[in-house]
Amino acid sequence: MIDVLYFAWVRERIGLPKEKVETSAATVADLVAELSAREERYALAFSDTSALRVALDQDLSDFDAPLAGVREVAFFPPMTGG
């Protein structure tokens, strides 16, 4: 079981700030595919992963990163400076 957190417009599109997900995904990209297949709101939120960043256990990561041992996955848009 993994805690999945959604921030900013990702949260708005999915309609949840976080959820616990039972997954067999090996990588972040596999998890995104599983979530996208659930419902249209997930597919919409993850339609362009180049517009998203991901953190695993609060460390910035990549979509090809393995999920083995990970407890928390967070999805959020890139942060802008200023």
C-alpha positions as CSV (number, residue, x, y, z in Angstrom):
1,M,0.0,0.0,0.0
2,I,1.4,3.4,-1.0
3,D,0.2,6.9,0.0
4,V,-0.3,8.9,-3.1
5,L,-0.5,12.7,-2.7
6,Y,-1.7,15.2,-5.3
7,F,-0.9,18.9,-5.3
8,A,-2.2,22.1,-7.1
9,W,-4.1,21.4,-10.3
10,V,-3.4,17.7,-10.1
11,R,-5.5,17.7,-6.9
12,E,-8.2,19.8,-8.5
13,R,-8.5,17.4,-11.5
14,I,-8.6,14.3,-9.4
15,G,-10.6,15.8,-6.6
16,L,-8.6,14.3,-3.8
17,P,-5.6,15.6,-1.8
18,K,-4.3,12.0,-1.1
19,E,-5.3,8.4,-1.1
20,K,-3.9,5.0,-0.2
21,V,-3.3,2.9,-3.3
22,E,-2.9,-0.9,-3.5
23,T,-0.6,-1.4,-6.5
24,S,1.5,-3.9,-8.3
25,A,3.3,-1.2,-10.2
26,A,7.1,-1.6,-10.5
27,T,7.8,2.1,-11.5
28,V,6.2,5.5,-11.1
29,A,5.2,5.3,-14.8
30,D,3.5,2.0,-14.2
31,L,1.6,3.6,-11.3
32,V,0.5,6.5,-13.5
33,A,-0.7,4.0,-16.1
34,E,-2.7,2.1,-13.4
35,L,-4.2,5.3,-12.0
36,S,-5.0,6.7,-15.5
37,A,-6.9,3.5,-16.3
38,R,-9.2,4.0,-13.3
39,E,-11.3,6.9,-14.4
40,E,-11.3,9.8,-16.8
41,R,-10.4,12.3,-14.1
42,Y,-7.1,10.4,-13.5
43,A,-6.5,10.1,-17.2
44,L,-7.0,13.9,-17.6
45,A,-4.6,14.7,-14.6
46,F,-1.9,12.4,-16.0
47,S,-2.4,13.1,-19.7
48,D,0.8,15.1,-20.0
49,T,3.5,13.8,-17.6
50,S,6.0,16.3,-18.9
51,A,3.9,18.9,-17.1
52,L,4.3,17.0,-13.8
53,R,7.0,16.3,-11.2
54,V,7.1,13.4,-8.8
55,A,8.7,12.9,-5.4
56,L,9.2,9.5,-3.8
57,D,9.3,9.7,0.0
58,Q,9.8,13.4,-0.3
59,D,12.8,13.2,-2.7
60,L,12.4,14.5,-6.2
61,S,12.5,11.6,-8.6
62,D,11.8,10.4,-12.2
63,F,8.9,8.6,-13.7
64,D,11.1,5.6,-14.5
65,A,12.1,5.3,-10.8
66,P,11.3,1.9,-9.1
67,L,8.6,1.9,-6.4
68,A,10.1,-1.0,-4.3
69,G,10.2,0.1,-0.7
70,V,8.5,3.5,-1.4
71,R,5.9,4.6,1.1
72,E,4.8,7.9,-0.4
73,V,4.4,9.2,-4.0
74,A,3.6,12.9,-4.6
75,F,2.6,14.4,-7.9
76,F,2.8,18.2,-8.5
77,P,3.4,20.7,-11.2
78,P,6.9,22.2,-11.6
79,M,7.5,25.0,-9.1
80,T,8.2,28.4,-10.5
81,G,10.6,30.8,-8.9
82,G,10.0,34.5,-8.2
